[in-house]
């Protein structure tokens, strides 16, 4: 696909899913794959891997730097996991509450 965001979105449609505006899931679809390409939407947004954000919250640390939106990143994914990203900024309404619910708080 071309580098335009519309072409990238179309290429990843049906292979990754947004839950609201703040959580993106990208399951591994190829048997034996240990990484996958993930399109992070939104020019001017910042995304970080879910587990890194939640681990930082548990430790009382700031959120990780993350990745800029409107790009494709190759993300390592263990065999027993799904790639998951949280939108850090701009913060959609309720994103803090959603993060807390992920850990059962």
C-alpha positions as CSV (number, residue, x, y, z in Angstrom):
1,X,0.0,0.0,0.0
2,X,1.0,3.6,-0.4
3,X,2.2,5.6,2.6
4,X,-1.1,7.5,3.0
5,X,-3.1,6.8,6.1
6,X,-6.2,5.7,4.2
7,X,-4.2,3.0,2.3
8,X,-2.6,1.7,5.5
9,X,-6.0,1.7,7.3
10,X,-7.5,-0.4,4.5
11,X,-4.6,-2.8,4.5
12,X,-5.1,-3.5,8.3
13,X,-8.9,-3.4,8.3
14,X,-10.3,-6.7,9.7
15,X,-7.0,-7.7,11.2
16,X,-6.9,-5.3,14.2
17,X,-9.6,-3.8,16.3
18,X,-10.3,-0.6,18.3
19,X,-12.3,-0.8,21.4
20,X,-13.7,2.7,21.9
21,X,-11.0,5.2,21.1
22,X,-8.4,4.1,23.6
23,X,-7.6,0.4,23.2
24,X,-6.3,-1.3,20.0
25,X,-6.0,-5.1,19.7
26,X,-4.0,-6.8,16.9
27,X,-4.0,-10.6,17.1
28,X,-1.3,-12.6,15.5
29,X,-2.9,-14.2,12.4
30,X,0.1,-16.2,11.1
31,X,0.9,-19.6,12.6
32,X,4.4,-19.5,14.2
33,X,4.7,-15.7,14.0
34,X,6.5,-14.0,16.8
35,X,5.8,-10.4,15.7
36,X,3.2,-8.6,13.7
37,X,2.8,-5.3,11.9
38,X,0.4,-3.0,13.6
39,X,-1.1,0.2,12.2
40,X,-1.4,2.8,14.9
41,X,-4.1,5.3,13.8
42,X,-4.4,9.0,14.4
43,X,-2.0,11.7,13.4
44,X,-0.8,13.4,16.6
45,X,-1.7,10.5,18.8
46,X,0.6,8.5,21.0
47,X,0.2,4.7,21.6
48,X,2.0,2.4,24.1
49,X,1.8,-1.3,24.6
50,X,-0.9,-2.2,27.2
51,X,1.3,-4.3,29.5
52,X,4.0,-1.6,29.7
53,X,1.4,1.1,30.6
54,X,-0.3,-1.1,33.2
55,X,3.1,-2.2,34.7
56,X,4.2,1.4,35.0
57,X,0.9,2.3,36.7
58,X,1.3,-0.6,39.2
59,X,4.9,0.6,40.0
60,X,3.8,4.3,40.3
61,X,5.9,5.2,37.3
62,X,5.1,7.5,34.4
63,X,3.7,5.9,31.2
64,X,6.3,4.7,28.7
65,X,7.1,7.0,25.7
66,X,5.1,4.9,23.2
67,X,4.8,5.2,19.5
68,X,3.4,8.1,17.3
69,X,0.2,7.4,15.5
70,X,-0.4,7.2,11.8
71,X,2.4,4.7,11.3
72,X,3.0,1.0,11.0
73,X,5.2,-0.6,13.7
74,X,6.5,-4.2,13.9
75,X,5.7,-5.4,17.4
76,X,7.1,-8.6,19.0
77,X,4.3,-10.8,20.3
78,X,4.8,-13.9,22.4
79,X,3.0,-17.0,21.1
80,X,0.4,-16.8,23.9
81,X,-0.4,-13.1,23.6
82,X,-2.2,-10.5,21.5
83,X,-0.7,-7.2,20.6
84,X,-2.5,-4.5,22.6
85,X,-1.9,-0.8,22.6
86,X,-3.4,2.0,24.8
87,X,-3.9,5.5,23.4
88,X,-1.9,7.8,25.7
89,X,-2.6,11.2,24.0
90,X,-4.5,13.1,23.1
91,X,-6.4,11.4,25.9
92,X,-9.9,10.4,24.8
93,X,-12.7,10.9,27.4
94,X,-12.6,8.2,30.0
95,X,-9.3,6.6,29.0
96,X,-8.1,6.6,32.7
97,X,-11.2,4.8,33.7
98,X,-10.8,2.2,31.0
99,X,-7.2,1.6,32.0
100,X,-8.2,1.0,35.6
101,X,-10.9,-1.5,34.5
102,X,-8.3,-3.5,32.6
103,X,-6.7,-4.4,36.0
104,X,-9.9,-4.8,37.8
105,X,-9.7,-1.6,39.9
